[in-house]
């Protein structure tokens, strides 16, 4: 397990991570730092702990909204897939019926 120094709100933090995950952790820390700085600009400088808490709460709220949207989209996808299956079955039945009619016409039946 590796350790990595990341900087958030101008302060370094030593963080552990799995080997090979260093770049990903750096990217996450940079994104969190950007969010912390934005919150700091919007609400003014709070104590570091409160600033980090506010940022974490805002990010958690955003994550919650995204999870709700994902669930909604998954439900919509399931509806579309069910409708597609229904239409495909109906089309297959219509083709089968048409094939039977054509066979009857070819054999001279009515």
C-alpha positions as CSV (number, residue, x, y, z in Angstrom):
1,X,0.0,0.0,0.0
2,X,1.4,3.4,-1.0
3,X,1.2,6.8,0.6
4,X,0.7,10.0,-1.2
5,X,0.7,13.6,-0.3
6,X,-2.3,15.5,-1.6
7,X,-3.1,19.2,-1.1
8,X,-6.6,20.4,-0.2
9,X,-7.3,24.1,0.6
10,X,-3.6,24.8,0.5
11,X,-2.6,22.2,3.1
12,X,-0.9,18.9,2.5
13,X,-2.4,15.6,3.7
14,X,-0.7,12.2,3.7
15,X,-3.2,9.6,2.4
16,X,-2.8,5.9,1.9
17,X,-3.9,4.2,-1.3
18,X,-3.5,0.9,-3.1
19,X,-0.6,0.5,-5.4
20,X,-1.5,1.7,-8.9
21,X,-4.2,4.0,-7.6
22,X,-2.0,7.1,-7.0
23,X,-3.1,9.0,-10.2
24,X,-6.7,8.3,-9.4
25,X,-6.3,9.5,-5.8
26,X,-4.5,12.7,-7.0
27,X,-7.4,13.4,-9.4
28,X,-10.0,12.9,-6.6
29,X,-8.0,15.1,-4.3
30,X,-7.8,17.8,-7.0
31,X,-11.5,17.6,-7.6
32,X,-12.3,17.8,-3.8
33,X,-9.8,20.7,-3.5
34,X,-11.7,22.6,-6.3
35,X,-15.0,22.0,-4.5
36,X,-13.6,23.1,-1.1
37,X,-12.3,26.3,-2.7
38,X,-15.6,27.0,-4.4
39,X,-17.5,26.5,-1.2
40,X,-15.0,28.7,0.7
41,X,-15.6,31.5,-1.9
42,X,-19.4,31.1,-1.6
43,X,-19.8,30.9,2.1
44,X,-16.6,32.6,3.3
45,X,-13.8,31.0,5.2
46,X,-15.1,28.7,7.9
47,X,-12.9,26.6,10.0
48,X,-11.2,23.9,8.0
49,X,-13.3,21.1,9.5
50,X,-16.6,23.0,8.8
51,X,-15.5,23.9,5.3
52,X,-14.7,20.2,4.6
53,X,-18.0,19.2,6.2
54,X,-20.0,21.7,4.1
55,X,-18.2,20.5,0.9
56,X,-18.8,16.8,1.8
57,X,-22.5,17.5,2.4
58,X,-22.9,19.3,-0.9
59,X,-21.1,16.5,-2.7
60,X,-23.2,13.9,-1.0
61,X,-26.3,15.8,-2.0
62,X,-25.1,15.8,-5.6
63,X,-24.4,12.1,-5.4
64,X,-27.8,11.4,-4.0
65,X,-29.4,13.4,-6.8
66,X,-27.4,11.4,-9.4
67,X,-28.4,8.1,-7.8
68,X,-32.1,9.1,-8.0
69,X,-31.6,10.1,-11.7
70,X,-29.9,6.8,-12.4
71,X,-32.7,4.8,-10.8
72,X,-35.2,6.8,-12.8
73,X,-33.3,6.2,-16.0
74,X,-32.9,2.5,-15.2
75,X,-36.7,2.3,-14.7
76,X,-37.3,4.1,-18.0
77,X,-34.9,1.8,-19.8
78,X,-36.7,-1.3,-18.3
79,X,-40.0,0.1,-19.6
80,X,-38.5,0.7,-23.1
81,X,-37.0,-2.7,-23.2
82,X,-40.3,-4.4,-22.2
83,X,-42.1,-2.4,-24.9
84,X,-39.4,-3.3,-27.4
85,X,-39.8,-7.0,-26.5
86,X,-43.6,-6.7,-26.8
87,X,-43.3,-5.1,-30.3
88,X,-40.8,-7.7,-31.5
89,X,-43.1,-10.5,-30.4
90,X,-46.0,-8.9,-32.1
91,X,-44.0,-8.4,-35.3
92,X,-42.8,-12.0,-35.2
93,X,-46.3,-13.2,-34.8
94,X,-47.4,-11.0,-37.8
95,X,-44.6,-12.3,-39.9
96,X,-45.5,-15.9,-39.0
97,X,-49.1,-15.3,-39.8
98,X,-48.2,-13.7,-43.2
99,X,-45.9,-16.7,-44.0
100,X,-48.7,-19.1,-43.3
101,X,-51.0,-17.1,-45.6
102,X,-48.5,-17.1,-48.4
103,X,-48.0,-20.9,-48.0
104,X,-51.8,-21.4,-48.3
105,X,-51.9,-19.1,-51.4
106,X,-49.1,-21.1,-52.9
107,X,-50.8,-24.4,-52.3
108,X,-54.1,-23.2,-53.7
109,X,-56.0,-23.2,-50.3
110,X,-58.1,-20.3,-49.2
